């Protein structure tokens, strides 16, 4: 008989439905994975960008350190600065407490990457300072 | 009778009647239904097309048919319509009785449309004959009429009026089948649309992720980015710890004569040295630093009255 058996058509439709449902389930899983990946990337991007802005902004850090070191309060401390490619060393053989408080306050409250430092009491009013900052 | 080229029929033709013998067919055949397997009416209807006439058949046959599940068929001949009512189940059962599988059926025709031009009664089996009266093909017992010969189906050229049997029509009627099919189709469409929308959403999320990479100038792989974040995170934690530890050391309350003589940071250690320390200060410093959850060790020299404190960051 030429007429297509309705049972075959029904089975075909059910098969198509099952296949599409399976595909839909897969694509839904893919969407969830894509959403999770987007969330992770978004958080990572935000964290990374903000941390990079803080610690990887060489020019801005150099500029702000120069501003601090050029303050008149540090003049008597006779600070020597040795600038290298990836770091700078600040040395003062004798500085008063006021200058030390000013300098340490600025550096500790800033976002400088302090690699090492040494503050040694020389007398009741004087200290020596040796500090390395990296960028 | 239509004496046409016998070779025009591709397949063998069988006259199907409940009283004919068993065929045991294993090849494709054309079937001509005996008048005993259908009801026919010659009709003059106020409609032009066969499809319109077909719609009227259930109500036309309503009063004349015994109870059953009927299918309908019609064709036009001149100005008149021939309307048919038949039971798919009855025909299928007869086919099965005669050893004809539905797979072997090429086409099914009514005797009315195929034998309407015979000019005399023809014998279809030992007991029955067909003949035409008033344009209607009838099946009658042989004794009623004098035949001029046997029906030779090879000489019959089949018309284009053929039917298809609804094999499950007696279990589920056509309207139910259409409804089930409709529901399945609707479900398929819904699932497909949802699939399409979900795939589109996935593609958009992937695009947004790529935009994030470009906007924040991220490295090409997440592994590189994670490693970079880990590096900066470590650096940030170290710098925070340095500042917290220095802050805790500077916040310690000393007596007038007690002095902080050295404060240094090297690698992962902050060192603080005190001079002229009183007895009991070591315990105070230990207690304070412990309360700040710092990892540290102290060394008190009672002779020199110095205290050495090392904090691990």
Interface residues (C-beta under 8 A of the other chain):
Chain A: X1 X2 X3 X5 X6 X7 X9 X10 X13 X14 X16 X17 X20 X21 X23 X24 X27 X28 X30 X31 X34 X35 X37 X38 X40 X41 X42 X44 X45 X46 X47 X48 X49 X51 X52 X54 X55 X56 X108 X111 X112 X113 X114 X116 X117 X118 X119 X120 X121
Chain B: X102 X105 X107 X108 X162 X164 X165 X166 X167 X168 X177 X180 X181 X184 X185 X187 X188 X191 X192 X194 X195 X198 X199 X201 X202 X205 X206 X208 X209 X212 X213 X215 X216 X218 X222 X225 X226 X228 X229 X232 X233 X235 X236 X239 X242 X243 X246 X247 X259 X260 X261 X262 X263 X264 X265 X266 X267
